[in-house]
Amino acid sequence: MPVKVMFVQLASCWGCHQSLLDLHETLADVLPQLEIVFWHTVVDHKLHDVEKLPDKSVNVGFTEGFCRTEEDLHLLKLARQKCKLLVSYGTCSTYGSIPSLLNLYPIEEALSRKFKEAESVVDGRIPDKHVPKMLEYVKPNREYVNYDLFLPGCPPEPPLIAEVVTSLLKGEMPKLKERTLCDECPRVKSEVIVIKKIKRDFEGIPEPEKCLLEQGYICMGPATREGCGAVCPSAGFPCKGCMGPGPNVMDQGAKMLSALASIVDYESISPEELVNAVKDVVGTFSRFTLPSSIIPKAVFKKK
Amino acid sequence: MAGNFEPKILGIFCNWCSYAGADMAGTSRMQYPPNVRIIRVLCSGRVDPQFVLKALELGADGVLVAGCHHGDCHYVKGNYRAERRIALLKRMLQQLSIEPERLMLKWISASEGAELVQTVEEFVNILKELGPSPLRKTG
């Protein structure tokens, strides 16, 4: 009997589903075992078809993206209602990810910027008809519904997806690895790391073998969970932290901020120089996890 | 509200200098505003930024981190770490639209009871000027 699955896309870029397609031939083994009951970008089942399904009749549901509008929220709650097992698929769904950095601005200001003030806009107006209402700020999906499994990554790497999907098909609960990224990163690390100069990502060419953090690039490895196979550092690009916080960490941004401050050389870099080198503190350290941080959004004084 | 607002301050003091400094103020019978609740940690380098954020999230109006003067740290470099963390944290708070003045870092040695008194008075005045934290849950 085929396994019933549904894929729900909330506010997201479709990148996670793209990553699923990157499984290539593996899909050929997996697809015949699946019956897709809802995946609005791929199969032609409508929302009202899903609404008619009995509760808990779908075996596995995958949610990609976060809730930006009331429609997203409805979809998310519907997915929870219809699925026996709900998987948070990708970083947007698990932690909020990059678009949720909009939590730093009031929604009115953001809408006005996008629809009225943008350089390309002439006589703009904020759309108010036939569109779902925007939510004031982004909360991580887990604050709306309960999940059975979190599969972070921006996007989750195909081998990780394959691992999860195959064990789910076998009826087993996949167990994701939980150490930090540095543990699986192949780069060579010294016992003690001291940074004399902080480099932006585009400055210079990184040495191929040595730890990127040691070379002065802000690599989020120490505060990030493993599981992606350290693809970015292996390719010479510092980790940006898309897998979310490592074990026992509440706030990935605060943890990385703390780590960086303790490895800079005190004689070469003053506190002011450090702040100027990092510039965008929230956007660098909490790039993927702002809505799941201790302070999840900017605090605006009530007028 | 503004007239009789008393800020709640979390003090995170290092064991070797600032906590001893607070003891000094106490044993010398110096008077200072009762707004600060002090937690002792072994070193200002132990102050995890998560502690500060959590305190603010729970509604503290201000957080005062105090440690040894440069060169005096019992663990050699803890206060240098604290200094850089607080600098980054202040920028983070600014981006989150929380006044960075709600976070204060001071070096207070074991003999500087008077300095502690002055710091707390100064911080209370700054916070009274700023008003209650926007994250405060109750009055």
Chai-1 contact restraints between the chains, C-beta under 6 A:
chainA,res_idxA,chainB,res_idxB,connection_type,confidence,min_distance_angstrom,max_distance_angstrom,comment,restraint_id
A,M250,B,Q50,contact,1.0,0.0,6.0,A-B,restraint_1
A,D251,B,Q50,contact,1.0,0.0,6.0,A-B,restraint_2
A,A254,B,P49,contact,1.0,0.0,6.0,A-B,restraint_3
A,A254,B,Q50,contact,1.0,0.0,6.0,A-B,restraint_4
A,A254,B,L53,contact,1.0,0.0,6.0,A-B,restraint_5
A,L257,B,P49,contact,1.0,0.0,6.0,A-B,restraint_6
A,L257,B,L88,contact,1.0,0.0,6.0,A-B,restraint_7
A,S258,B,P49,contact,1.0,0.0,6.0,A-B,restraint_8
A,S258,B,R85,contact,1.0,0.0,6.0,A-B,restraint_9
A,A261,B,R81,contact,1.0,0.0,6.0,A-B,restraint_10
A,A261,B,R84,contact,1.0,0.0,6.0,A-B,restraint_11
A,A261,B,R85,contact,1.0,0.0,6.0,A-B,restraint_12
A,S262,B,R81,contact,1.0,0.0,6.0,A-B,restraint_13
A,Y266,B,Y80,contact,1.0,0.0,6.0,A-B,restraint_14
A,P271,B,E83,contact,1.0,0.0,6.0,A-B,restraint_15
A,P271,B,R84,contact,1.0,0.0,6.0,A-B,restraint_16
A,P271,B,A87,contact,1.0,0.0,6.0,A-B,restraint_17
A,L274,B,R84,contact,1.0,0.0,6.0,A-B,restraint_18
A,V275,B,A87,contact,1.0,0.0,6.0,A-B,restraint_19
A,V275,B,L88,contact,1.0,0.0,6.0,A-B,restraint_20
A,V275,B,R91,contact,1.0,0.0,6.0,A-B,restraint_21
A,V281,B,L88,contact,1.0,0.0,6.0,A-B,restraint_22
A,V281,B,R91,contact,1.0,0.0,6.0,A-B,restraint_23
A,V281,B,M92,contact,1.0,0.0,6.0,A-B,restraint_24
A,V282,B,M92,contact,1.0,0.0,6.0,A-B,restraint_25
A,V282,B,Q95,contact,1.0,0.0,6.0,A-B,restraint_26
A,I294,B,L53,contact,1.0,0.0,6.0,A-B,restraint_27
A,I294,B,K54,contact,1.0,0.0,6.0,A-B,restraint_28
A,I294,B,E57,contact,1.0,0.0,6.0,A-B,restraint_29
A,I295,B,L53,contact,1.0,0.0,6.0,A-B,restraint_30
A,I295,B,E57,contact,1.0,0.0,6.0,A-B,restraint_31
A,I295,B,L96,contact,1.0,0.0,6.0,A-B,restraint_32
A,A298,B,L96,contact,1.0,0.0,6.0,A-B,restraint_33
A,A298,B,S97,contact,1.0,0.0,6.0,A-B,restraint_34
A,V299,B,S97,contact,1.0,0.0,6.0,A-B,restraint_35
A,V299,B,I98,contact,1.0,0.0,6.0,A-B,restraint_36
A,V299,B,P134,contact,1.0,0.0,6.0,A-B,restraint_37
A,V299,B,L135,contact,1.0,0.0,6.0,A-B,restraint_38
A,K301,B,P134,contact,1.0,0.0,6.0,A-B,restraint_39
